[in-house]
């Protein structure tokens, strides 16, 4: 809007003419002096344009500026809220890390359906599912035992196969700062380094029930319901150790060895004292 030479009246300085203008200020020449004002804020309260058409155009500009100002203030407030929330989460996270106690069964085995067998390795995360009852019904399940020492085992069993033939498809440590108790979206992301996918041929040699056993029913191999279950830290270490033996590619073998070493350290397991697998399949 060009306001140069437009006539105005100021409540204190009287009539004048606009001589200079930019996006944020105007300069008005009055009878005895020139004054600078903030644009468009000065209009409405202190300054009035004489031309009615200009007044309508100016009102639209002022309304637009006001909307922009409110939007900017809202964004600032939202940014402050986010900063405060992140600070609270950091404090909670630090508290959980400080008070962390190793649980003997803090590993998770996940049953992948056909679609998840693809996405689990492309996205390197799994979804814990939704709570089916109680006050949290419909909300994502919190994998409360998972911590920085935890790994997620990905498994599958073919539709026409028996449960005893459940194969291990891959494994990953959880993301470096992941804490299951604080998880809100139900996703369990993988560590940036410690993640392994097995080939179909390798998976055929890695049967889940060689490691897992229900101590109450040692010869029973049933999954029943649910997408996942927790299991023993030692069993996961045995699986990782066997993956090392399985791998033939030097780089993959080295990663598997590093994974195993890291896992044992995080779970306070002495690799040399790790027993051989004694799952349900081994007891038949």
Secondary structure, DSSP 8 states (H G I E B T S, - for coil): ---TT-EEEETTTEEEEEEEE-SSEEEEEESS-EEEEETTTTBTTTEEES-HHHHHHHHHHHHHHHHHHHHHHHHHHHHHHHHHHHHHHHHHHHHHHHT----TT-EEEEE--TTHHHHHHHH-EEE--B--SSTTTTSB---TT--TT-EEEEEE--TTS-GGG-EEEEEEEE-TT--GGG-SS-EEEEEEEEEEE--HHHHHH-BGGGT---TTSTT-----S-SEEEE-HHHHHHHHHHHHHH--SHHHHHHHHHHHHHHHHHTT--GGG------GGGG-
